[in-house]
């Protein structure tokens, strides 16, 4: 069984904040994988379902970010889980917007939600670090994470959330590698190769290959430059000393 925790702050005021990307991730997973309706338990909003055939619980602490560990600790003890069974989705300032990384254990890097979880269950839980970028100066961090994602970020944000949901079943099975592959396929899908065998194997799987029509120039062939003289392929014509200047000029227009 996995306990997936999304970090954020409760209430409509904070719903679109960068700090709430953990809540957004769990909302996407719950909607896409047919989880039960959210209900109040463990000082949190909780939903249950299956991921990869394994029972999973989604938890959105409602204690505000700085006390997230209270809720996580209660749920952990109730379900008799180990910290290694917990995966926390949270915003990450040290990753570029749209980037995702998985980590098991380690420090909290000053993140108040993780700091609280450390205090209640230790450091041996998993994390899904969701990049939101950095404002550039530490004094601007609080205002930055408590501000809504701008409209210009909605494209990559939607791709990232859908990618997290695509890979959630693998996360439920405990396979972080396949989870990351699923995320990558959504946020950076492979380009189909147009070269003659230069693309990586499988990059065009499932897609029909367009066949060239008879007599068509191969895709890799380059057309002759329109600026090249018409006699460029016949260097001997201009070199013939028996031809008059007028004949050489006429050769250029044949």
LUMDO-60983 format. One record per residue: residue in three letters; x, y, z of N, C-alpha, C in turn. Coordinates in pm, whole numbers, plus 50000, padded with zeros to 5 digits. Example, Ala and Ser with C-alpha at 12.3 -4.5 7.8 and 13.67 -1.06 7.14 Angstrom:
# LUMDO-60983
ALA513194943150780512304955050780513204967050780;SER512854977550708513674989450714512905000350787;
***
This chain:
# LUMDO-60983
UNK500844988050000500005000050000500875012550000;UNK500465022549924501185035249919500315046549975;UNK500955055450046500305067650092500915079150013;UNK500155084749920500625095849837500125108849898;UNK501035117549931500725130049999501015141749905;UNK500045150549892500255162849816500325174549914;UNK501305183149897501445194449987500835207149927;UNK500245215150015499625227549974498965234150093;UNK498235244750067497475251650170495995250650137;UNK495125248950238493685247350211492995260450179;UNK491915259450103491105271150074491285276449933;UNK490215282549881490215287649744491275298449722;UNK491615305749827492605316449817493945311449767;UNK494285298849803495595293449770495565283149657;UNK494395280049607494235268649515495145269149393;UNK495375281149339496185282149218497645285649243;UNK498065285849369499445289549404500465279149359;UNK501685283849334502775274649304502995264849420;UNK502795269549541502985261249661501985249649665;UNK500915250549586499855240449590499945230249477;UNK501065229449411501175220149299501035205549346;UNK501355202949472501165189449526499695185749533;UNK498845195149576497405192949575496915190549433;UNK497405198749340496975197449200497305183649144;UNK498485178549178498895165449129497945154549178;UNK497585154949307496685144649361495285145949305;UNK494825158149281493505160049220493455153649081;UNK494535155149005494595149348871494585134148878;UNK495375128548968495435113948984494085108349026;UNK493455114849124492155110049173491115110049063;UNK491095120648982490105121748874490345111548765;UNK491605109248729491925100448617491835085648652;UNK492005082148779492085068048818490885063248899;UNK489805070948897488565066548958488615064649109;UNK489305073549179489385072649325488055076849388;UNK487895073149514486675076449588486585091549608;UNK485375096649637485235111049666486105114949786;UNK486565127149786487385131949897486545132850025;UNK487145128950136486475129950265487465134850370;UNK486955140450476487815145950581488255135050677;UNK489545133550693490115123850788491595127150808;UNK492105124650926493505127150960493885141950940;UNK492975151150970493215165450949493575168050802;UNK492915160750714493255161550571492035158150488;UNK492165160150358491225154650262491845141750210;UNK491065130950216491595117650183490745110950077;UNK491385103549988490685095949885491395082549869;UNK490635071949839491205058549827490925052549690;UNK491815044049645491635037349517492765027749488;UNK492895023849362493925014449320494855020949219;UNK496145018549237497155022949141498045010949111;UNK498045006648985498834994948950498364982349021;UNK497064981749051496514970149120496764970149270;UNK497414980449321497714981449463496874992349528;UNK496394989549651495624999549723496495011749750;UNK495945023449727496665035849751495725045949817;UNK496295054049902495555064749969496175078049930;UNK495335087249888495775100849856495435109849974;UNK496375118250013496195126650132496605140950102;UNK495675150450126495975164650114495805171050252;UNK496875172750330496765178650464496095192350460;UNK495195194550556494485207250565494955215450685;UNK496155212550730496725219150848497525231650813;UNK497545235450687498435245350630499845239150622;UNK500605244150526501865238050487502795235050604;UNK502955244750694503965243450799503685232450899;UNK502455227150901502105216450994501665203750921;UNK502105201950799501685190450719502015177150785;UNK503105176750861503525164150923502525158451022;UNK501725167151085500725162051180499775152451110;UNK499275156450996498335148450920498985135650867;UNK500185137150811500885125550755501185115350865;UNK501615120150981501915111051092500695103251137;UNK499535109851145498295103051185497945091951086;UNK497985095150958497635085250856498615073650855;UNK499885076550871500915066150872500665056050985;UNK500365061151102500125052351217498835044451200;UNK497795050751147496505043951129496645032151033;UNK497325034050923497465023350824498645014150851;UNK499375016850960500525008651000501555007550886;UNK501905018950832502855019550722504225024150772;UNK505235021350691506585026450718506795039250638;UNK507725047750682507995059850605508305057150458;UNK508925045650427509255042350288508025040150202;UNK506845038450265505595036550192504935049850156;UNK505545060850199504985074150177505715081150062;UNK504945087249973505525095349865504875109149871;UNK505685119449881505195133149896505425141049766;UNK504375146949712504445155649594504555170049644;UNK505605177149602505765190849653506455199749551;UNK506285212849568506935222549481508425222949512;UNK509225225349408510685225349423511285237749354;UNK511825246749434512415259049382513685256549302;UNK514415245949336515705243449273515615235949141;UNK514395233749092514205227648961513505237648869;UNK513875237448742513235246248644511755242848632;UNK510915252548598509485249848583509215238248488;UNK508375228848534508005217448452508875205348470;UNK510025206548538510895195148561510375186848678;UNK510675173948675510215164848780511365155448816;UNK511555153348944512575144048992512005135749107;UNK512455123349117512035114649227513235112649320;UNK512965112849448514035111449546513535103249665;UNK514395094849720514045086949838514915091449953;UNK514295096450059515045101050175515775114050148;UNK516615118150244517395130450229516845141750314;UNK517415153550294517025165150373515775171950322;UNK515365182450393514155189750354514475202450276;UNK515755206250267516205217850188515435230650222;UNK514975231950346514295244150388512825244850353;UNK512285234450290510845234350256510065231850384;UNK509195241150421508505240150550507595228050561;UNK506955224050450506115212150454506935199650481;UNK508065198350411508935186850433509555187350572;UNK509905199150618510475200550752509515194950857;UNK508215197950841507225192950935507085177750925;UNK507105172450804507005157950788508215151050849;UNK509395156750829510595151350892510405150051043;UNK509825160451102509665160651248508715149751298;UNK507775145451212506765135851256507035121451215;UNK507685119151101507895105251057509355102451019;UNK510235112151032511625109950992511835113750846;UNK513005110150793513405114750660513355104050552;UNK512925091850585513055080650492511875078850397;UNK511145089250370510005088250278510435092850139;UNK509615089550039509915093449901509355107249870;UNK509935113549770509445126749728509365127149576;UNK508365133849526508275137349385508425152449381;UNK509575157049336509925171249337509455177649207;UNK508605187449217507975193649101508495207849083;UNK509265209948979509935222748959508985234248932;UNK509165245149004508405257448981509335269248954;UNK510655266748955511605277448933511865285549059;UNK512815294649050513205303049165513065317749127;UNK512595326049220512425340349187513735347949173;UNK514835341749215516135348249198516755353449326;UNK515945355749428516475360649556515665354249669;UNK516355350249774515675343049883514585351449949;UNK514745364549949513735373150013512425373449934;UNK512465369049808511265369249724510545355849721;UNK511125345849790510585332249781509155331249833;UNK508875336749950507545335450010506455340949918;UNK506665352749866505675358649776505545350949646;UNK506665345249601506675337749475505855324949485;UNK506085316849588505375304049598503905305949638;UNK503595317249701502215319949739501485328349634;UNK502005328049513501375334949401500905324549301;UNK499795327349233499255317849135500195316049016;UNK500135304248956500835302148830500275311848726;UNK501105318648651500595327648546500025319648430;UNK499225326248348498615319548234499665313648141;UNK500815320048132501865315248042502435301848086;UNK502195297948211502695285048263501675273748247;UNK500475276848205499415266748206499695255048112;UNK500405257548002500705246847908501585236047968;UNK502745240048019503635230048078503065224248206;UNK502305232248281501715227348405500715216148376;UNK499875218148275498895207848238499605195048192;UNK500655196448111501405184748065502025177248182;UNK502605184748276503245178648392502235170948477;UNK501105177148507500095170548591499565157948523;UNK499335158648393498865146948321499925136048317;UNK501185140148307502275130448310502375123348444;UNK502195130848552502205124848685501095114548699;UNK499945117848644498815108548648499075096348560;UNK499685098548443500015087348354500895077248425;UNK501845082048504502795073248570502385068648709;UNK501235073148757500835070148895500735055248923;UNK500275047448824500165032948844501535026848872;UNK502565031648802503915026548826504415030748964;UNK504035042549006504415047049139503755038349244;UNK502495034449218501785025549309502465011949321;UNK503105007549212503834994749214505224996349273;UNK505635008749297506955011249353508055012249249;UNK507695014049121508695014849015508885029548974;UNK509815036249039510005050549013510595053048875;UNK511355043448822511925045048689510865045748582;UNK509915036448584508835036548486507915048548508;UNK507775052748633506995064748661507615076748591;UNK508925078348603509585089648540509515088848388;UNK509565076648334509435075048188508075079948140;UNK507035076648217505685080948180505555096148184;UNK506165102248284506125116848294506855123048174;UNK508025117548143508825122848033508095121747900;UNK507365110947878506635109247752505545119747735;UNK505045124847846503995135047838504605149047824;UNK505645152047902506185165647901507195167847788;UNK507825157147739508785158447629508655146347537;UNK507545145247464507325133447379508405132247272;UNK508805119847237509845118047136509375122747000;UNK510295128146922509975132446787510185120646692;UNK509265118946598509425108246500510555111746406;UNK511355101746371512525104046287512115105546141;UNK512745115146071512495116845928513715112945845;UNK514805109245916516015105145846515945090545807;UNK516965085945731516985072045687517765063645787;UNK517085060545900517705051745999518455058946107;UNK518425072346113519185079646213518435081246343;UNK517105078746344516325080346465516525068746558;UNK516235070846688516365060146786515265050046767;UNK515555037546805514595026846787513355029446868;UNK512185027546806510925028746879510385042646885;UNK511115052746837510625066546851509375069046771;UNK509135060846666507935062846588506955051546602;UNK507055043946710506185032446730504735036346729;UNK503935028146657502495030546656502065040646553;UNK503025046746480502665056846382502975051546242;UNK502055053446149502275048846013503345057345948;UNK504225050945870505275058145800504775061945662;UNK504905074545628504435079345499505405074745391;UNK504895067645290505725062645183505845073145073;UNK507085075045019507235084844910506615079744783;UNK506085088944702505495084844575506605081444476;UNK506265073544375507255069244277507905081244212;UNK509235080844204509965091544137510225103744223;UNK509715103744344509905115444430511335116144477;UNK511825128444500513165130244553513225125644697;UNK514245117744739514355113544879514375125644970;UNK513825123745094513735135045188515095141045216;UNK516145132545214517465137545251518165144645137;UNK517635143345011518295149544897518075164444899;UNK519115172144863519005186544862518805191444720;UNK517815200244697517605205444562518775214244521;UNK519005215144390520095223644343519835238044381;UNK520895245244414520745259244453520275267344335;UNK519225275644354518715283644242519735294044194;UNK520755297044279521745306944242522905300944165;UNK522965287644158524085281144089523925283143938;UNK525015286043867524905287943721524515274943654;UNK523755276243544523245264543476524345255843420;UNK525535261443399526645253843342527565248243449;UNK527145248943576528005244343684528345229643670;UNK527415221343615527675207143601528415204143472;UNK528745214543385529455212543260530645222043255;UNK531635219943337532755229243344533545229843215;UNK533495219343131534285219043010533785228742905;UNK532515232642907531945241342806532615254942805;UNK532725260942924533325274242930534845273642908;UNK535455262242933536905260942920537335259142775;UNK536385256542682536705254042541537165267142476;UNK538455267942436538985280642380538485283642240;UNK537835273642172537375275742034536035282742029;UNK535365284242146534035290342146534175305142169;UNK533365312842092533405327342103532725331942231;UNK532975344242279532295349442400530775348942387;UNK530225351842266528775351342247528245337142264;UNK529005327042214528555313042229528575308942377;UNK529625313342444529695309942589528535316242666;UNK528145328942625527025335542691525735328142664;UNK525535323642540524315316142507524235302942580;UNK525425296942606525425284142681524805285742819;UNK524935297642877524425299743013522905299443017;UNK522245301542902520785302142902520155289842841;UNK520925279742810520365267442756519785258842867;
***
